[in-house]
Structures are given as C-alpha cells and as structure tokens.
Amino acid sequence: MATLASASSSAAFSTSASIVTNSSPSIVSNAAPAFLSSFANNKHLVGSAWILSSAILTTYSTTKFLKYRNADEEEWMAASDESKGVLNRLKLLGKNTKLKEQTVAQPKFSRASLLTLYRFSGSLFLGLLIHSQFYNLMMLYPRFLKTIQASKSFLLPSLFLFIANYTNSISLDRIGISLTYTSKCGIPLLTVLFTLLLDGINALPSKATLCSLIPIAVGIGAASWNSPTFELFGFVAALTSTTSQAALNVVSKRVMKSTGIKGAEAQRAMVFVALGFGLVMASANSLGVFIREMRDTNGFREGGDNMLEKEDVDAAQQQTTMLGPSPSHPPAWLTFLAILAYHMEYVLSFMFVGLVEPITYGTCDALRRLLIIVSGRQLFGGDKFSNVNFGGIAMAILGALMYSITSAKGIAGALPKNV
C-alpha cells in the first residue's frame, strides 16, 4: 500500500487543495473547504490521523465485523464452554424457538466475502460523493462515467487489490491480527522479487536495502514458530494477501505511470473493478449453494422414506440441531464503520505521503503496523505468544523499517520533494 500511496499522492493532494478554490452559496460549503484545507496541509494532523485511524478504527471495525455474534450466539458459545455443554445446548434449543429456526438457514456469504464487498462498494460511493462540490449531486454521474473510463486500464491491478483484501480478511479471521500484519512485513521482500522478474537485476535496490530483507524473512518465520494462533489455511491466506499486495504495488505503479491517472481517481477506478470481481465471486458462490440445496432436496424426494434408515435420520437431525444458530449479519453501524475506516485509511495515506519525505512515510508505516498489532492485542486479547514469537514480530517490523529507510535514501535524490 505504501508504494501505491506514494505513486498516487500528487493527485490526492491536488484534489484536497482544489477544495479551497471552489466557492458555494451556502455557509456550510464555504466553511468546509477552509477546514479541510487547513487539515490537509498540516502533516502532523494528517499523519496522526492516518496512523491512529488505521491502528484503532480499522483494527476495531474489521475484527469486530469478522467476529461479530448476537445475543443468541453468545449464549450458545457460553453453553459450549460449560462442563455439561451438550445438555445446556439442548435446553437452550428447547426454550428458544427463534434459535431453533435459525439452525436451518445457513449464510450465503462468508464474513470475509461480505466485508470485501462492503469495503469496495462503500469506498466507491464515498469516493464519488466526496469532492470539492460535494453539495452538487449532479456531479455524481459524470464522475462515475470518468471512473468507468479509467477502470479499463486497471484490470490487472484491481484483480490484485481484490485478492489482497479478500485473503487479508480470511487471514484476520483465522490467525488474528498479530500474525497477519507480521506477514505483511514481507511485502518489501516480494516487491523486490517482482521487480527482479519484471525489470531485471539492474532495477534492484542497494545492497543495504537487500540486507534488510533478511530480518524480515527470519522475523516472519519466528513469529509463526509454534504460535498458538497459527493455522495453515490462515497463514497461506496471509501470504497470498502479502503477495497480491506486493504485485499490486508494482503493477499499479506501471499503469499509473503509463496512463497519468493517479491519486483518488486511480483508487476509485481500481475499487470499481475490484467490486466487479467480488460480485462475480459472490454470484458464483450463491449459485453453487442453490444447486447443492436443490440436489439434496431432489435426492431425498426421489429416495422416499426408505432412502435412509431411521437411526441415520435421527443422527443427522441431531447433528444439524447441534450446529447452533447461523452467523447473524453485523449491525448497520458496524458495517458503516468498517467501510468508513477502510476509505479513510487510503485517503489519509494519499494525503500524508504528499506532505513528507519518503523516509518519514516509511518510518510511520512501520510504526503503524506495530500499533495495529499492539492495539489488536489490547482490544481483543488472544492467546499468549512465546518470546520467540514476540522476537519475530519485532524483527520483522525492524526489517521493514530498515527497508523503508534505505530504499528511500536511494531514491530521494531522484524524486522531486513531496512526491
């Protein structure tokens, strides 16, 4: 994300600056540009807002969305923890008709799929709505047409954006915040690998930058070593997200350079295409669920009452009953908070990278990852990590910080200030 934000900063910053030049007949539309301009030009406020919103707001809303349970689900989980959990669950089913009915219906989408769809659709809407003339709804349609036109050039980056977000949600749900964001420290390592494959050995960074990749790789391994939250599927999802993010950084930079489309416009175009990928996946998933349900229903009807023995039917019914309630949908306020946090993180990142030197941005990005891990532990707790795990987390973050500093020094002389 750091590379994407770095390549995209100028347009996002110019968008913020253009707010000042627009006037409106209303008091609100006159006051808002002045406030936004003052905020957008203060690197301390923008940087603090980016780090804190990412570490606290995004961490809380994303994790809470993925792990949300209603009152019935909480009661069901509490019953399973008691010494007579099976009997307590049966009693709970007997006294709660609503809960018993919920056991039949299963969700069509996973939480990771829902979060991905909500993020992309919400960020697209906010990106279309929030602009210098936000009070003029007639601007939505031409901005939407412009987004569609720009999206044609961002098909491949958008695919990587979709995969990175979707697998990141799976990883957060399966292995938690600490291992997920420690794995994300491997983005520089994979970015160097993609650069080598696409541009050759001459495009590689300095030796000092390459050396910083060693503690990153060792740190990720140590953080995962015998970790109580380690799970193979979740860890593979984290590595997939990391790989996709690194590919996104490399490919999106190429597209933005060739097309001249940057900043908020590029982000909006990629979100639009990524939303299309998400809808296709969701439709295929729903169709698969529908076909399986129809096949099971028709198979039972064709077989008649003698298709299964009575003992098998009773066992199947009891097993279905013991599954408990289907996961409920998170409330509207939590869904909106997850969308807002996602959009804010990108916008503030675009603004901040345009106000500071690359070294400052890289340092703050490493600090942001550390705060995400710390705040996640404080907000949601979790299993205890060993000293090796904590040492691995610290080593990976330190390696990412070293990479940001050494690589920024290598390109600082070649780039204009505040780019």
N, C-alpha and C positions, 0 to 999 in steps of 0.2 A: 504493500500500500504506500510505503514511503516513496518509492520511485514513481508510482503513478501520481501521487500528490505533487511530487517535485516537478514532474513534467507538465502538470496541469495548473500550476499556481497562478501564472500570469493572467489567464482569462478569468479565474475566480476572483482574483484581486481587483481586476479592472471592472468586473461586474459590481463588486462592492463599492468601488469608487464612483461608478456611474450613478449610483443612487443619489449622490449629493447634487448632481446637476439637474435632476428631474424635480419639477415642482408640481404641486397638486392644489386644487382649490380648497381642500379640507385641511383642518388643523392637524389631524392625525397623520395625514400623508406628508405634511411639512415637517412634523416633529420626528417621525420615524427615520427618514434619511439622515438627519443630523445625528441622531443617536447611533445609528448603525455605522455611520462614517467614523465617529469618534471611537467606537468599539473596534472597528475593523483595522484602524491604524495604530492601535495600541498592542504591541507584540506581547506584552506581559499579560494582558487580559485575554487575548486570543489563545496564547499558549496554555495558560492556566485552564481556560475553559475547555480546550481540546483534551488535555490530559485528564482533568477531573471528570468530564462527561464520559470519556471513554472508559476510565478506570472504575467509575462508580455507577453512572447512569446506564451505560451499555452493559456492563457486567451484571448489574442487578436485574435489569429488564429482560435480558436474554436468558439468563439462568432461571429466573422466576417463570418465564414463559415456558421454557422447556420442561421444568419440573413441577408445574402447577398441578394441584389437586384441590377438588372441592371438599366440602364437609363430609360427604358420604365416603369419598375415597380416603380421607384422613382417618375416619373411624374404622374403615376396613383394614388399612395398614396397621393401625394400632392393635386391632384384634389379632392380627397375624403374629404380633410380637409377644403376645402373652403365652403362658405355658399351655393353655388349652385353646390355642388359636383356631383349630378346626371347628370345635364346638361353638366358640364365640362367633365365628363367621356364619355358621348355620343359624344361630339365634338372630344375628343381625339381618340375614336374608328373610327370616320368618316375620320379623317385626317391621320391615321396611319394604313395602310393596314397590315403591319407586326404584329402590336399589335393585330389586329382583328383576324388574322390567329392563333395567339398564344392562343387565348381563347379556341380553340377546344381541343388542346392537354393537357393532364394532366400528371404530373410526375408519373413515375412508382414506385419510391422510395421516402421516406421522407428524409429530410436533416439528421435526426438522423441516419437513416439506412446507408446513403451514407458515413457519417463521420465515423461510426463504421467500415464499410468495408474498407475504405481507410486507416484508422489507422492500422488495423490488417495486411492488405496486405503490406502496406508500411513499417511497423515496421519489418515484417518478411523478406522482401527483404533487408532492411538495416542491419538487424542482420546477414543475410547470407553473405552480401557483405563486411561489415566492420570487419576485423580481422587482425591479425599480418601480414599476407601475402596478403593484400588486392589487390595487383597488379597482383596476380595469380588467374585468373578467373577459372582455372581448380579446385580450391578448393571449388567452389560453390556446385558442385554435391555431393561430399562426406559429406559436411556439411548439405546439405539438407536431405540426407539419414539418417544421425545421428539424425536430428531433428524429422523425421518421427518415428524413432525407440523410441525416448524419449517421443514422444507425447502420446504413448499408455498408459503411466502411469498417464497422466494429464487430463483425460477426464472430471472428475468432477470439478477440479479447473478451467479448461478452460470454462466450462459452466457458472460458477460464474463470470469469467472475462468478458465473452460476455455480460451477463445480466447487470453487473455493468457499463460497458462502454455505452451500448445502452440506458439504462434508465437514465444515467447521462446526455447524450446528449439531451434526451427528457426534462429532468428537466431544463437544462440550457436554452433551447428554450422556455419553458413555464413559469417558475417562476424566471429566471435570476440567476446571479452569487451569490448574497448575500445569498439568502435562500438555494440555492443548497449546497454551501460549509459550511453554518452553519449546515445544516442537516448532512453533512459528519462528523461533530464532534461527531455524535452519534456512529461512528464505534467502539470506545472502549467499549461502553455500550453493543452493540450487540456481540462483541467479547467475553466479559465476559459471556454473556448468552449462547453462543455456547459452550464455554469451560465447563460451568456447565453441560450442557446437554450431552456432549460427554465424559468428563473426571471425572465428579463428583465434589462434594463440596471441596474435598481436593486439587483440582487443581486451586481453586480460588486465586486471588491475595490478598494482605494485606488489612486490614481494611481501611487504608489511601487511598489506590487505589480505593476501592469500594466507599468511600465517595466522591471521585472526580467525580463519575458518576452523582451525584445529580445535580450539577450546569450545567452539560451537558444537561440533560433532561429538566431542567427548562429553560435553555437558548434557546434551540431549540423551545420550546413552546412559549416563549416570543417573539422570533424573528419572528415567524409566526403569532402572535396575531394581527388580523386586519391589516396585512401588505397589502399595495396597490398592491403588485405583487403576492399575494397568489392566487393559483388556486388549487383546489383539485386534479385534474389529475396530474399536475406537481409536487405537493407535494408528492403524492403517488409514483411517479416515483423517486423522490429524496430519499424517504425512502427505496424503492426497491433497488436502487443503493447502498445505505449505508449498507443494509442487505447483499447484494451479496458481497460487498467488505469485510465485516467482515467474512463472510463464506469463501471467498477466502483466507483471511489471515490464518484462522485456518486449512483449508483443504490442502492448498498448502504446508504449513509448514510440515504437516504429510507426504505428498507424497515425498517432497524433503529429509526428514529425512530417509525415508524407501528406497529410490532409490539411494541416494547420488548425484542426479542430481540437481545442484544449479545454481545460477547466471544467466548469459546471456543465457546459454543453456536451463535452465528451462523456462525462459521468452519467448525464441524463440519457444519452444515446445508448450507452452500454447497459444501463439498468433496464431500458425499454426492451432491448433484445434478450437480456437475461430473463426478464419476466416471461417472454415468449417461450424460452426453453423450459421454464418452470411450469407453465400451463400445459405444455405438451406432455411433460413427465407426469403431472397430476392427472391429466385426462387418460393417459395410458394406464396409470395405476387404478383409477376408478373403473375403467373398462375391464381390467383384469379381475378386480374384486367382484364385479357384476357377473362375469362369465363363470367364475368359480361358484358363486352362490346359486346361479341358475342350474349349473351342472349338478351340484349337490342335491338341490331340490328335486330335479327331474329324476335323478338316480334313485332317490328314496321312494318317489311315487311309482316308478316302474317296478321296483323290487317288492312293493307291497309290505304287509305287516310281517312277512316271513323273511324279509331280507336280513334282518339282524335278530339274534336271539334276545330274549327279554333281559338277560343279565348284561349283555353288551349295551342295550339301550339304556338301562338304568345307570350303568357305569359312565356312559357318555353324557347323560343328563347331569349326573353328579359332578363330573369333571367340568362341564360348562358352567354349572352353578358356582363352583369354587373359584372360577376365574375372577369373580367380583365385578364391580362396575366398570364400564368402559371409560377411558380417559375423557374427561369433560373438556370443553373448549375454554381457554383462559378468558377472563372478563375483558370487556371492551377497553377499559382504561389501561390494562396491562398490554394489550395488543398495540394500542396507540403509542404507549411509552416506548415499546420496543422499536416501532417504526421511527419515531422522533429521534431516539438515541442513535439509531443507525445513520439517519440522514445528517444529524448534527456532527457526528464523528467525521464524516467525509468533508463536509463544508468547512468546518473549523480547521481541518488538516490542510485544505487548499489555501485557506487564508493565512495560516501560520507560516507555511513554507515560503510564502511570498514576502514575509517580513523579516526573516532571519537568515543567517548564513547556513549552508548545508551541515556544518559540524554541529551547530546548535540544534538543528532539527533532528539529526541522528541521535544526539545525546538525549534529547527529550523523548524520542521514540523508544529508546531503551528503557528510560525511566518509566514511561507509560506502561510497558509490558510488565515491569516489576510491580508497579502499583496495581495492575489488573490481578496479578497472582495474589498479592497481599490482601487486597480488598475482597477478592473472592473467598479467601480463607476466613476473613473476618465476618463477611455477610452470611456465608453458608456453611462454614466449618468444613468437616471432611475427615477422612482417615489420616492418621498420623504418618508423616513421612520420616524416613530414616535420615541420618546425617549425610549419607551418600546421595540421597535424593535432593536434599537441600543444597548440597555442594554442587550437584549437577545443574540445578536451576541457576545458581549464582554464576557458575562458569559459563553457561550458555548465554546469559544476559550480558556478562562482561565481554564475551567474544563478539556479540552483536554490537556492543558499544565501541569496541576496538575497530570493527569493520566500518562502522559509520564514520568514525574519526579519520581513519587512514584513507578511506576511499574519498571522503570529502576533501581532504588535503590535496589529493591527486588531481581533482577536477576544479578546485576553487579558482585557480588562476585562469582557467579556460572559459569560465562561465561569467556572465555579467552579474553584478550584485543583485541580490534579492530575486533570483530566478530559481 
